[in-house]
Amino acid sequence: MKDMQISHETRMANAIRALAMDAVEKAKSGHPGMPMGMADVATVLFNRFVLVDPSAPKWPDRDRFVLSAGHGSMLLYAIHHLLGYADMDMDQIRAFRQLGARTAGHPEYGHADGIEVTTGPLGQGIATAVGMALAERMKAARYGDALVDHFTYVIAGDGCLMEGISHEAIDMAGHLGLGRLIVLWDDNRITIDGDTELSTSTDQMARFAASGWHVQACDGHAPDQIAAAIESARHDPRPSMIACRTVIGFGAPNKQGGHDVHGAPLGAEEIAAARAFLGWDHPPFEIPADIYDAWHAIAARGAAARAAWETRLAASAARDAFLMAEAGDTSALPAAITAWKAKLSADKPKVATRKASEMALEVVNGALPFSVGGSADLTGSNLTRSKGMVSVKPGAFGGDYIHYGIREHGMAAAMNGIALHGGLRPYGGTFMAFADYCRPAIRLSALMGVPVTYVMTHDSIGLGEDGPTHQPVEHLASLRAIPNLTVIRPADAVETAEAWEVAMTSTATPTLLVLSRQNLPTVRPEHTDENLTARGAYLLRDPENRQVTLIATGSEVELALKAADLLAEEGIVAAVVSAPSFERFAAQPRDHVAKVLGTAPRVGCEAALRQGWDLFLGPTDGFVGMTGFGASAPAPALYHHFNITAEAIVAEAKNRI
Amino acid sequence: MKDMQISHETRMANAIRALAMDAVEKAKSGHPGMPMGMADVATVLFNRFVLVDPSAPKWPDRDRFVLSAGHGSMLLYAIHHLLGYADMDMDQIRAFRQLGARTAGHPEYGHADGIEVTTGPLGQGIATAVGMALAERMKAARYGDALVDHFTYVIAGDGCLMEGISHEAIDMAGHLGLGRLIVLWDDNRITIDGDTELSTSTDQMARFAASGWHVQACDGHAPDQIAAAIESARHDPRPSMIACRTVIGFGAPNKQGGHDVHGAPLGAEEIAAARAFLGWDHPPFEIPADIYDAWHAIAARGAAARAAWETRLAASAARDAFLMAEAGDTSALPAAITAWKAKLSADKPKVATRKASEMALEVVNGALPFSVGGSADLTGSNLTRSKGMVSVKPGAFGGDYIHYGIREHGMAAAMNGIALHGGLRPYGGTFMAFADYCRPAIRLSALMGVPVTYVMTHDSIGLGEDGPTHQPVEHLASLRAIPNLTVIRPADAVETAEAWEVAMTSTATPTLLVLSRQNLPTVRPEHTDENLTARGAYLLRDPENRQVTLIATGSEVELALKAADLLAEEGIVAAVVSAPSFERFAAQPRDHVAKVLGTAPRVGCEAALRQGWDLFLGPTDGFVGMTGFGASAPAPALYHHFNITAEAIVAEAKNRI
């Protein structure tokens, strides 16, 4: 390259390469291969197409750029630095991968402006982007193209496309015809173990085409080819995949094209050789003014587009509705839930909590015009669809209910994308046992702090005959283990309504609702305006001089109450605690905790494993629950077989007094 | 159908339909749609092709039949009953989905002969079958086609093909060219929510073809078309997918073809109509003798094939090696590990436990000719490949190392399939944070009780700069929550060697090894012949009159030892416990537990969340660990930042004394 005439656009790309190799070298850790290989593609994309405004990084109608191959984070940080994001100065680039820096090893949502999503776990980016592109079309249908009309661009690597979640994402996007989604595949034919031919032979272009995508290929180091492909992709009504044939680590003359360049510093010698090869004679962490100017011109184009959009917004009849949704205004919900609880407390229905959830959703969806429901093909089982909801369909995005298909992982990631896009509030259902299928995306909801709501029904052996594959026993423990995830297992219709209020008013924490298949009586004795579920655990029965405290969740609260009755017959005074959310309880003030737990011996009951119950139980307390996998039989037979009964609670209680 | 001449083969299929609809009706629960829709395909498959011997259900060279769409379990049970499996008499069919019956809601491995794999969680069957088909070719390469030469047949539904894991499986099978894998897709165009066009538009045949499969379509109710397609599939060198166009619930005249027939009893009226439609005038749970005869003839054909195989086995030079591998004889391993430990105890290396694992694998793979390694594209990071291992490649199956690609879920399911096939003992690696990606398959390893070994490296914030997406904090808790899974987090090279012995000698429990990226000193003070890791937890330092017990795992044992030294400087006597496996410790006799735990106050230390530590710690004991997600920085900076240090342990200890 040294002897060639180097175009200005290529020098813009070389700035990315230089920052990437120098930052990785300084950190002695990181991935130079991808940023150097995809620098030309990314530069053309931003230079000629992307509309973002670094001075207004949350501008709702900005193009979304998702670096699905998150290990190439220096590509993103370099671009943000060059564009002039205020929080991405050169000190941040120098501090790549250091404690407290915004420039984490993989892009972390919330750490710096312009990072649209946390990526790193492969395949999550492309699947999240599907949610963003879907949200874009849904909001365009609601508010008009004048307010919502942008593209979602993704850079994905071989890893992203080998992960199973990519299939769910690709199938969903192709089915829905998300034409503003453009995936730039870094076709470098290298994986960590070696050449891609070690482990895959899939014709990716044929694969995408099979799912209804527009596919093209280009030389990923030929700017005009890249631009022509992107231009064509933007005009095709289908989602587009562009196979960008690249050389990994392009610019490092002795290492490029090999798998060693993927994830380790190049070393001083190779960096010097790269500088010579690229004709880049600037010291580390120095960028010439004309290159900054060129990148800042991209930002200026975005700022102009944003200003035009602001004008359109001010003139739009949809302005107030749009802004209310963008702000996520849930102020109408609490009063509606309180009124609904009052009715429930009077009616005392005996319904499954999944049914109670459906009933609560009438209130929730009535109060929140921006809620968006869905299910992974279990609508009639999860009961996630309230009356009047309209299905989102290809070419008809005005609805508010999404058929995610048999794709739990794709659903969860898409919900992250919808929530991240802003202005829509997604919830989606599946069987709780299949929380495992979407766990990596649930973890990202929690890590990013996006308030997605997971509706997990069929929550224990109580689902009965489908047997141990479908019966969660360890899932409550494993989900409660995820930091910043609120798990709520309501005991009745009242707690279910309260749980929905907690979920839909949360701002930075996802919520996972754990709901029964089987009917449960109303256990809340009388109406309270206060949301007691939000306290995590509270006294359902609070007798004086309690001799034992029975603590249960969900479907087992009924058993604890019955056990208390049986104990009363024997003259033993038992308090009963309903504990729908361990995380909420752990965050309560000490006086509430002390009042609830008391000082008497305790017995916990939950049709699940004991792990996690040390929040409530010490080594001398009792527990009635599961000790292993479930079985296939009608639910009552299973409760009897596994000895999860009021009588078992009574026996444990008497042993402890 | 009533007025048509009903062929004998169709009557054989109608026997399946009758048993399925009657058993579901009696259970008042279950899925009649799939068994009735696929009865013709399954009948043709068994009648004309499958070689199994119900009198020797574990015959190693039997054809494998995997019902990936496990909700159609009555198809499998009906077939096994009709073939004459001794443990599948009509009482079992009548007891479908009842407590203690072998006929669980979904097929459960080990519950009855002939059930090759637990299915139900969609997509697992097809992905497990890829492992079976791969094992078949690997064993054929080792022992010759005379001993190993069979097909693996799969029935998969739309759900299986929508799940992401199917992509990983299909890509892997196509890449490896597993020509004896034949997938019969139940192309009924119905999902639970309605028509498949609600949620998918993928051209499945084009999709499979893009991954190198042979694809065909047939009318799933036309026996000769079905047979011709299977015949062609058997002769094509590529894996084959046959799209079988079927009517879900075929035979129920008023309900067939709709989504209501998928998962609910038909009802007495519709069953009567179906009997008339099918010309099946036999009472429930009665099969005419000529139909039994026809199915028994299939079994007789299989028995003859088995007898011929026994003759070949007796004459084979590979007989002894084959039988030793089939028996999974690991008797050579313990002595080899003990000798290796003696050397380690002398050398006291300071190495990462992932490196110690690589060293131990030299011993393991040297002692066990049937071990099979692999990694999800992280060979150089997981260090799963010992010297001399040979890569398995398309057309070259003689190796013992599998490049699973960036497919954690596919790898785990394939390992289940390899283990279930018998005669090979698989282990495979990925980063521990990505245990979440393969969790559904890990759960099935545990539920089925197959001794797969998961090698999970980069086990905590100790991995450093890659940041919170890659740092497990909740994973130890969530994996320990899975019943019948042994999680081992060794502290040094000695414990790592012991962990491998535990893993590779386990017969009915999978093992998950949790290994560090960073170097760790040898903490075991002297050699013991006994495998102390197998005790779960043991005393590294056992002073008289201990005032505090410090308990740690993995990389934090070093910190506990240092803390004990610091405490000793202050005249405080501390015992130190290394606790590599909570599950193993929980299974120890009381005297061991009492000796290890002692009566002094305790402090636990693990660079992870506290959940699960109630095995060791009461509410008044201390814990030094994580309380939320990690961060991106060099590992030493992170340990300091999160206050996981010897000094923190000392402070906790002093607070408790």
HADDOCK unambig.tbl for C-alpha pairs under 7 A between the chains (distance, minus, plus):
assign (segid A and resid 97 and name CA) (segid B and resid 465 and name CA) 5.41 0.50 0.50
assign (segid A and resid 97 and name CA) (segid B and resid 632 and name CA) 5.54 0.50 0.50
assign (segid A and resid 97 and name CA) (segid B and resid 633 and name CA) 5.23 0.50 0.50
assign (segid A and resid 98 and name CA) (segid B and resid 632 and name CA) 6.35 0.50 0.50
assign (segid A and resid 98 and name CA) (segid B and resid 633 and name CA) 4.40 0.50 0.50
assign (segid A and resid 98 and name CA) (segid B and resid 634 and name CA) 6.77 0.50 0.50
assign (segid A and resid 99 and name CA) (segid B and resid 632 and name CA) 6.14 0.50 0.50
assign (segid A and resid 99 and name CA) (segid B and resid 633 and name CA) 4.68 0.50 0.50
assign (segid A and resid 104 and name CA) (segid B and resid 467 and name CA) 6.50 0.50 0.50
assign (segid A and resid 104 and name CA) (segid B and resid 632 and name CA) 5.22 0.50 0.50
assign (segid A and resid 105 and name CA) (segid B and resid 465 and name CA) 5.50 0.50 0.50
assign (segid A and resid 105 and name CA) (segid B and resid 466 and name CA) 4.53 0.50 0.50
assign (segid A and resid 105 and name CA) (segid B and resid 467 and name CA) 5.64 0.50 0.50
assign (segid A and resid 105 and name CA) (segid B and resid 632 and name CA) 5.83 0.50 0.50
assign (segid A and resid 106 and name CA) (segid B and resid 466 and name CA) 6.27 0.50 0.50
assign (segid A and resid 106 and name CA) (segid B and resid 467 and name CA) 6.62 0.50 0.50
assign (segid A and resid 120 and name CA) (segid B and resid 469 and name CA) 6.32 0.50 0.50
assign (segid A and resid 121 and name CA) (segid B and resid 469 and name CA) 6.53 0.50 0.50
assign (segid A and resid 159 and name CA) (segid B and resid 406 and name CA) 5.55 0.50 0.50
assign (segid A and resid 162 and name CA) (segid B and resid 168 and name CA) 6.53 0.50 0.50
assign (segid A and resid 162 and name CA) (segid B and resid 406 and name CA) 5.76 0.50 0.50
assign (segid A and resid 162 and name CA) (segid B and resid 407 and name CA) 6.36 0.50 0.50
assign (segid A and resid 163 and name CA) (segid B and resid 168 and name CA) 6.51 0.50 0.50
assign (segid A and resid 163 and name CA) (segid B and resid 406 and name CA) 6.10 0.50 0.50
assign (segid A and resid 163 and name CA) (segid B and resid 407 and name CA) 5.37 0.50 0.50
assign (segid A and resid 164 and name CA) (segid B and resid 164 and name CA) 3.84 0.50 0.50
assign (segid A and resid 164 and name CA) (segid B and resid 165 and name CA) 4.93 0.50 0.50
assign (segid A and resid 164 and name CA) (segid B and resid 167 and name CA) 5.38 0.50 0.50
assign (segid A and resid 164 and name CA) (segid B and resid 168 and name CA) 5.45 0.50 0.50
assign (segid A and resid 165 and name CA) (segid B and resid 164 and name CA) 4.93 0.50 0.50
assign (segid A and resid 167 and name CA) (segid B and resid 164 and name CA) 5.36 0.50 0.50
assign (segid A and resid 167 and name CA) (segid B and resid 167 and name CA) 6.09 0.50 0.50
assign (segid A and resid 168 and name CA) (segid B and resid 162 and name CA) 6.54 0.50 0.50
assign (segid A and resid 168 and name CA) (segid B and resid 163 and name CA) 6.51 0.50 0.50
assign (segid A and resid 168 and name CA) (segid B and resid 164 and name CA) 5.44 0.50 0.50
assign (segid A and resid 171 and name CA) (segid B and resid 200 and name CA) 6.34 0.50 0.50
assign (segid A and resid 171 and name CA) (segid B and resid 202 and name CA) 6.13 0.50 0.50
assign (segid A and resid 172 and name CA) (segid B and resid 200 and name CA) 6.54 0.50 0.50
assign (segid A and resid 175 and name CA) (segid B and resid 199 and name CA) 6.71 0.50 0.50
assign (segid A and resid 175 and name CA) (segid B and resid 200 and name CA) 5.34 0.50 0.50
assign (segid A and resid 175 and name CA) (segid B and resid 201 and name CA) 4.98 0.50 0.50
assign (segid A and resid 192 and name CA) (segid B and resid 377 and name CA) 5.88 0.50 0.50
assign (segid A and resid 192 and name CA) (segid B and resid 378 and name CA) 6.31 0.50 0.50
assign (segid A and resid 193 and name CA) (segid B and resid 377 and name CA) 5.22 0.50 0.50
assign (segid A and resid 193 and name CA) (segid B and resid 378 and name CA) 6.21 0.50 0.50
assign (segid A and resid 193 and name CA) (segid B and resid 379 and name CA) 6.18 0.50 0.50
assign (segid A and resid 198 and name CA) (segid B and resid 403 and name CA) 6.66 0.50 0.50
assign (segid A and resid 199 and name CA) (segid B and resid 175 and name CA) 6.71 0.50 0.50
assign (segid A and resid 199 and name CA) (segid B and resid 403 and name CA) 5.80 0.50 0.50
assign (segid A and resid 199 and name CA) (segid B and resid 404 and name CA) 6.33 0.50 0.50
assign (segid A and resid 199 and name CA) (segid B and resid 405 and name CA) 5.03 0.50 0.50
assign (segid A and resid 200 and name CA) (segid B and resid 171 and name CA) 6.32 0.50 0.50
assign (segid A and resid 200 and name CA) (segid B and resid 172 and name CA) 6.51 0.50 0.50
assign (segid A and resid 200 and name CA) (segid B and resid 175 and name CA) 5.33 0.50 0.50
assign (segid A and resid 201 and name CA) (segid B and resid 175 and name CA) 4.97 0.50 0.50
assign (segid A and resid 201 and name CA) (segid B and resid 211 and name CA) 6.32 0.50 0.50
assign (segid A and resid 202 and name CA) (segid B and resid 171 and name CA) 6.10 0.50 0.50
assign (segid A and resid 202 and name CA) (segid B and resid 210 and name CA) 5.71 0.50 0.50
assign (segid A and resid 202 and name CA) (segid B and resid 211 and name CA) 4.19 0.50 0.50
assign (segid A and resid 202 and name CA) (segid B and resid 212 and name CA) 6.74 0.50 0.50
assign (segid A and resid 203 and name CA) (segid B and resid 210 and name CA) 5.16 0.50 0.50
assign (segid A and resid 203 and name CA) (segid B and resid 211 and name CA) 6.23 0.50 0.50
assign (segid A and resid 206 and name CA) (segid B and resid 210 and name CA) 5.40 0.50 0.50
assign (segid A and resid 207 and name CA) (segid B and resid 207 and name CA) 5.22 0.50 0.50
assign (segid A and resid 207 and name CA) (segid B and resid 210 and name CA) 5.35 0.50 0.50
assign (segid A and resid 210 and name CA) (segid B and resid 202 and name CA) 5.69 0.50 0.50
assign (segid A and resid 210 and name CA) (segid B and resid 203 and name CA) 5.16 0.50 0.50
assign (segid A and resid 210 and name CA) (segid B and resid 206 and name CA) 5.42 0.50 0.50
assign (segid A and resid 210 and name CA) (segid B and resid 207 and name CA) 5.36 0.50 0.50
assign (segid A and resid 211 and name CA) (segid B and resid 201 and name CA) 6.32 0.50 0.50
assign (segid A and resid 211 and name CA) (segid B and resid 202 and name CA) 4.19 0.50 0.50
assign (segid A and resid 211 and name CA) (segid B and resid 203 and name CA) 6.25 0.50 0.50
assign (segid A and resid 212 and name CA) (segid B and resid 202 and name CA) 6.75 0.50 0.50
assign (segid A and resid 377 and name CA) (segid B and resid 192 and name CA) 5.91 0.50 0.50
assign (segid A and resid 377 and name CA) (segid B and resid 193 and name CA) 5.25 0.50 0.50
assign (segid A and resid 378 and name CA) (segid B and resid 192 and name CA) 6.32 0.50 0.50
assign (segid A and resid 378 and name CA) (segid B and resid 193 and name CA) 6.23 0.50 0.50
assign (segid A and resid 379 and name CA) (segid B and resid 193 and name CA) 6.17 0.50 0.50
assign (segid A and resid 403 and name CA) (segid B and resid 198 and name CA) 6.69 0.50 0.50
assign (segid A and resid 403 and name CA) (segid B and resid 199 and name CA) 5.81 0.50 0.50
assign (segid A and resid 404 and name CA) (segid B and resid 199 and name CA) 6.34 0.50 0.50
assign (segid A and resid 405 and name CA) (segid B and resid 199 and name CA) 5.03 0.50 0.50
assign (segid A and resid 406 and name CA) (segid B and resid 159 and name CA) 5.56 0.50 0.50
assign (segid A and resid 406 and name CA) (segid B and resid 162 and name CA) 5.76 0.50 0.50
assign (segid A and resid 406 and name CA) (segid B and resid 163 and name CA) 6.11 0.50 0.50
assign (segid A and resid 407 and name CA) (segid B and resid 162 and name CA) 6.38 0.50 0.50
assign (segid A and resid 407 and name CA) (segid B and resid 163 and name CA) 5.37 0.50 0.50
assign (segid A and resid 436 and name CA) (segid B and resid 439 and name CA) 6.13 0.50 0.50
assign (segid A and resid 436 and name CA) (segid B and resid 440 and name CA) 5.68 0.50 0.50
assign (segid A and resid 437 and name CA) (segid B and resid 440 and name CA) 6.22 0.50 0.50
assign (segid A and resid 439 and name CA) (segid B and resid 436 and name CA) 6.14 0.50 0.50
assign (segid A and resid 440 and name CA) (segid B and resid 436 and name CA) 5.70 0.50 0.50
assign (segid A and resid 440 and name CA) (segid B and resid 437 and name CA) 6.23 0.50 0.50
assign (segid A and resid 465 and name CA) (segid B and resid 97 and name CA) 5.41 0.50 0.50
assign (segid A and resid 465 and name CA) (segid B and resid 105 and name CA) 5.49 0.50 0.50
assign (segid A and resid 466 and name CA) (segid B and resid 105 and name CA) 4.54 0.50 0.50
assign (segid A and resid 466 and name CA) (segid B and resid 106 and name CA) 6.26 0.50 0.50
assign (segid A and resid 467 and name CA) (segid B and resid 104 and name CA) 6.49 0.50 0.50
assign (segid A and resid 467 and name CA) (segid B and resid 105 and name CA) 5.64 0.50 0.50
assign (segid A and resid 467 and name CA) (segid B and resid 106 and name CA) 6.62 0.50 0.50
assign (segid A and resid 469 and name CA) (segid B and resid 120 and name CA) 6.31 0.50 0.50
assign (segid A and resid 469 and name CA) (segid B and resid 121 and name CA) 6.53 0.50 0.50
assign (segid A and resid 474 and name CA) (segid B and resid 481 and name CA) 5.42 0.50 0.50
assign (segid A and resid 474 and name CA) (segid B and resid 482 and name CA) 5.82 0.50 0.50
assign (segid A and resid 477 and name CA) (segid B and resid 478 and name CA) 6.78 0.50 0.50
assign (segid A and resid 477 and name CA) (segid B and resid 481 and name CA) 6.63 0.50 0.50
assign (segid A and resid 478 and name CA) (segid B and resid 477 and name CA) 6.78 0.50 0.50
assign (segid A and resid 478 and name CA) (segid B and resid 478 and name CA) 4.23 0.50 0.50
assign (segid A and resid 478 and name CA) (segid B and resid 481 and name CA) 6.52 0.50 0.50
assign (segid A and resid 481 and name CA) (segid B and resid 474 and name CA) 5.43 0.50 0.50
assign (segid A and resid 481 and name CA) (segid B and resid 477 and name CA) 6.62 0.50 0.50
assign (segid A and resid 481 and name CA) (segid B and resid 478 and name CA) 6.52 0.50 0.50
assign (segid A and resid 481 and name CA) (segid B and resid 611 and name CA) 6.79 0.50 0.50
assign (segid A and resid 482 and name CA) (segid B and resid 474 and name CA) 5.83 0.50 0.50
assign (segid A and resid 483 and name CA) (segid B and resid 628 and name CA) 5.35 0.50 0.50
assign (segid A and resid 483 and name CA) (segid B and resid 629 and name CA) 6.69 0.50 0.50
assign (segid A and resid 611 and name CA) (segid B and resid 481 and name CA) 6.81 0.50 0.50
assign (segid A and resid 611 and name CA) (segid B and resid 612 and name CA) 5.59 0.50 0.50
assign (segid A and resid 612 and name CA) (segid B and resid 611 and name CA) 5.59 0.50 0.50
assign (segid A and resid 612 and name CA) (segid B and resid 612 and name CA) 6.33 0.50 0.50
assign (segid A and resid 614 and name CA) (segid B and resid 614 and name CA) 6.16 0.50 0.50
assign (segid A and resid 618 and name CA) (segid B and resid 618 and name CA) 5.94 0.50 0.50
assign (segid A and resid 618 and name CA) (segid B and resid 619 and name CA) 6.13 0.50 0.50
assign (segid A and resid 619 and name CA) (segid B and resid 618 and name CA) 6.12 0.50 0.50
assign (segid A and resid 628 and name CA) (segid B and resid 483 and name CA) 5.36 0.50 0.50
assign (segid A and resid 629 and name CA) (segid B and resid 483 and name CA) 6.70 0.50 0.50
assign (segid A and resid 632 and name CA) (segid B and resid 97 and name CA) 5.54 0.50 0.50
assign (segid A and resid 632 and name CA) (segid B and resid 98 and name CA) 6.35 0.50 0.50
assign (segid A and resid 632 and name CA) (segid B and resid 99 and name CA) 6.15 0.50 0.50
assign (segid A and resid 632 and name CA) (segid B and resid 104 and name CA) 5.20 0.50 0.50
assign (segid A and resid 632 and name CA) (segid B and resid 105 and name CA) 5.84 0.50 0.50
assign (segid A and resid 633 and name CA) (segid B and resid 97 and name CA) 5.23 0.50 0.50
assign (segid A and resid 633 and name CA) (segid B and resid 98 and name CA) 4.40 0.50 0.50
assign (segid A and resid 633 and name CA) (segid B and resid 99 and name CA) 4.68 0.50 0.50
assign (segid A and resid 634 and name CA) (segid B and resid 98 and name CA) 6.76 0.50 0.50
